[in-house]
Amino acid sequence: MSTRGRLLVFAAGAVVILIALLAALTRIPGFGSDFHPYSDAAIAIATRQHTANAVSSINFDQRGLDTVGEEAILVAAVVGAATLLRRTGSPRLRPPRAAVTASTRPPLLAATRLAGYVLLPVTLLLGVDVVVHGHLTPGGGFQGGVVLATGLHLLYVAGDYRALRRVRPLIWYEAGEAVGMAAVLALGVTGLAAGTGFLSNFLPKGSSGQLFSAGTVALFSCAVGIAVGSGIVVLLAQFLDEYLGADERAT
């Protein structure tokens, strides 16, 4: 497509979006108003579904289809980054950058190394807690997945990239991303099979404030946590391997 054609397609889409935004602006409550119909309805539904965290109720129940779309965007971003940074042709002849600069870079502070090793298990435990209790307390699959993925990379902060690669075999996390996304879709399809609708909250709701409550919200949160955590690990691996000049699959 020519540049002129691309601009015309963009202009057409931009006009439609602009009209939709202007129409939406005419219906929003005035600034400082105490009339918030969406929030009132969302909290009422979260209470009815026994989901103590109203945000998780919105993400994984009321607006579950939006969350599936966001998860698909993350998967596409990871795949796109892996494709752009993939190794092509013959392997590089130069040694990894880390080996070249190891003798010239400043030594790692003992306090930094100690903090990395001490905070690693604490951060991973916190990430699991955020994912599993996302329907009860602030957090959920997205937030907990990010905590888990970045917490794992405290090994790199501690100066041990080899140890990070040993606990981060990419094949595991590539599979984890696929399994997490498949689990999200399976929950939606199971709702259809149960006759309640795609991504509907079809499981028993339990009692509000209990671990086994909120129906499918907790399962949805865990599935998203697995997919997000695994996806970010894979994404960071591409950039680290590119920066350090190492190819994990070639070693």
C-alpha positions in Angstrom: 0.0 0.0 0.0 1.3 3.5 -0.9 2.0 6.2 1.7 -1.1 8.0 0.5 -3.3 4.9 0.9 -2.0 4.3 4.5 -2.7 7.9 5.4 -6.3 7.7 4.0 -6.9 4.5 6.1 -5.5 6.1 9.2 -7.6 9.3 8.6 -10.8 7.3 8.2 -10.2 5.4 11.4 -9.2 8.5 13.3 -12.4 10.3 12.3 -14.5 7.4 13.5 -12.6 7.2 16.9 -12.9 11.0 17.3 -16.6 11.0 16.7 -17.0 8.2 19.3 -14.9 10.0 21.8 -16.9 13.2 21.4 -20.1 11.3 21.8 -18.8 9.7 24.9 -17.7 13.1 26.4 -21.3 14.4 26.1 -22.5 11.7 28.5 -19.9 11.7 31.2 -20.9 13.2 34.6 -19.7 16.7 35.4 -16.5 17.2 37.3 -17.0 16.7 41.0 -20.4 15.1 40.6 -21.5 12.4 43.1 -23.3 10.5 40.3 -21.2 7.5 39.3 -23.5 4.9 37.7 -20.7 2.7 36.4 -18.9 2.4 39.7 -22.1 1.9 41.7 -23.2 -0.9 39.3 -19.7 -2.5 39.3 -19.5 -2.5 43.2 -23.0 -3.9 43.5 -22.2 -6.8 41.1 -18.9 -7.5 42.9 -20.7 -7.7 46.2 -23.3 -10.0 44.7 -20.6 -12.3 43.2 -18.8 -12.3 46.6 -15.6 -10.8 45.1 -14.0 -8.6 47.8 -11.7 -6.9 45.4 -14.1 -5.0 43.0 -11.3 -4.3 40.5 -10.7 -8.0 40.1 -14.4 -8.5 39.7 -14.4 -6.0 36.8 -11.3 -7.4 35.2 -12.1 -11.1 35.5 -15.9 -11.2 35.6 -17.7 -8.1 34.4 -15.2 -7.1 31.7 -13.6 -10.5 31.2 -13.6 -10.2 27.4 -11.6 -7.0 27.7 -9.0 -8.8 29.8 -8.8 -11.6 27.2 -8.0 -8.9 24.6 -5.3 -7.3 26.8 -3.8 -10.7 27.4 -3.7 -11.4 23.6 -2.0 -8.1 23.1 0.7 -9.1 25.6 1.2 -12.4 23.8 1.4 -10.6 20.5 4.0 -8.2 21.9 6.2 -11.0 23.2 6.0 -12.8 19.9 6.8 -9.7 18.0 9.8 -8.8 20.2 11.1 -12.4 19.9 10.7 -12.3 16.1 12.5 -9.0 15.8 15.4 -10.0 18.1 15.7 -13.6 16.8 19.1 -14.7 15.6 19.5 -15.1 11.9 22.3 -16.5 9.8 25.6 -17.6 11.3 26.2 -17.3 15.0 28.1 -14.3 16.1 31.9 -14.8 16.3 32.4 -12.3 19.0 32.2 -13.5 22.6 29.4 -12.4 24.9 29.7 -8.7 25.9 29.6 -9.8 29.6 32.8 -11.8 29.1 34.5 -9.0 27.1 33.9 -6.3 29.8 34.1 -8.5 32.9 37.6 -7.3 33.6 36.9 -3.6 33.1 33.5 -3.2 34.7 33.4 -2.0 38.3 33.0 -4.8 40.9 29.5 -5.5 42.2 28.8 -4.2 45.7 28.5 -7.0 48.3 25.4 -5.3 49.6 23.8 -5.4 46.2 24.6 -9.0 45.8 23.2 -9.8 49.2 20.0 -7.8 48.7 19.4 -9.6 45.4 19.7 -13.1 47.0 17.7 -12.2 50.1 14.9 -10.4 48.3 14.5 -13.0 45.6 12.5 -15.6 47.6 10.6 -12.8 49.3 9.6 -11.2 46.0 8.5 -14.5 44.5 6.4 -15.3 47.5 4.8 -11.8 47.3 4.1 -12.4 43.6 2.3 -15.7 44.3 0.3 -14.1 47.1 -0.8 -11.2 44.8 -1.9 -13.6 42.2 -3.7 -16.2 44.4 -5.4 -13.6 46.6 -6.2 -11.2 43.7 -10.0 -11.6 44.3 -9.6 -10.7 48.0 -7.0 -7.9 48.2 -5.5 -5.4 45.8 -3.7 -7.2 43.1 -4.4 -10.0 40.6 -2.9 -11.9 37.7 -1.4 -8.9 35.9 0.2 -7.3 38.9 1.3 -10.6 40.4 2.7 -11.9 37.1 4.9 -8.8 36.8 6.1 -9.2 40.3 7.0 -12.8 39.7 8.8 -12.1 36.5 10.8 -9.2 37.7 11.5 -10.9 41.0 13.2 -13.7 39.2 15.5 -11.2 37.6 16.9 -10.2 41.0 19.5 -12.9 40.2 20.7 -10.7 37.3 20.8 -7.7 39.6 22.8 -9.8 42.1 25.4 -10.2 39.3 24.8 -13.9 38.4 23.4 -14.1 34.9 24.4 -17.8 34.6 22.3 -18.6 37.6 19.4 -16.7 36.1 19.7 -18.7 32.9 19.7 -22.0 34.8 16.4 -21.2 36.6 15.0 -19.6 33.4 14.9 -22.2 30.7 12.9 -20.4 28.1 11.1 -23.5 26.9 9.3 -23.7 30.3 8.2 -20.1 30.1 7.2 -20.2 26.5 5.0 -23.2 27.4 3.7 -21.3 30.5 2.6 -18.4 28.4 0.7 -20.7 26.1 -0.8 -22.7 29.0 -2.0 -19.5 30.8 -3.6 -18.1 27.7 -5.2 -21.5 26.9 -6.5 -21.7 30.5 -8.2 -18.3 30.1 -9.9 -19.4 26.9 -10.9 -22.7 28.5 -12.6 -20.9 31.3 -14.6 -18.9 28.7 -15.5 -22.0 26.7 -16.5 -23.9 29.8 -19.0 -21.1 30.6 -20.5 -21.6 27.2 -20.7 -25.4 27.8 -22.4 -24.7 31.2 -25.0 -22.6 29.3 -24.2 -19.3 31.1 -22.2 -17.6 28.4 -18.6 -17.0 27.4 -16.3 -16.1 30.3 -19.3 -16.1 32.7 -18.8 -16.6 36.4 -20.4 -20.1 36.5 -18.8 -21.6 39.6 -20.1 -21.4 43.2 -19.4 -18.0 44.7 -18.7 -19.1 48.3 -18.5 -16.5 51.0 -17.0 -13.1 50.5 -13.6 -12.7 52.1 -12.8 -16.4 51.9 -10.0 -17.9 49.7 -12.4 -20.2 47.9 -14.9 -17.6 46.8 -15.8 -15.3 43.8 -16.3 -18.3 41.5 -14.1 -18.2 38.4 -12.4 -14.9 39.3 -9.7 -16.6 41.3 -9.0 -19.1 38.6 -9.0 -16.4 35.9 -6.5 -14.4 38.0 -4.2 -17.4 38.4 -4.3 -18.2 34.6 -3.5 -14.6 33.7 -0.7 -14.6 36.3 0.9 -17.6 34.7 0.6 -16.1 31.2 1.8 -12.6 32.2 4.7 -13.8 34.3 5.9 -16.3 31.7 5.4 -13.7 28.9 7.5 -11.0 30.6 10.3 -13.5 31.4 10.4 -14.5 27.7 10.4 -10.8 26.7 13.2 -9.8 29.1 15.2 -12.8 28.0 15.2 -11.5 24.4 16.6 -8.1 25.4 19.1 -9.5 27.8 20.4 -12.0 25.3 20.6 -9.3 22.7 22.4 -6.9 25.1 24.9 -9.5 26.4 25.5 -11.1 23.0 24.4 -14.5 24.3 22.0 -17.0 22.6 20.4 -19.2 25.2 19.3 -21.8 22.7 22.7 -22.1 21.2 24.4 -23.0 24.5 
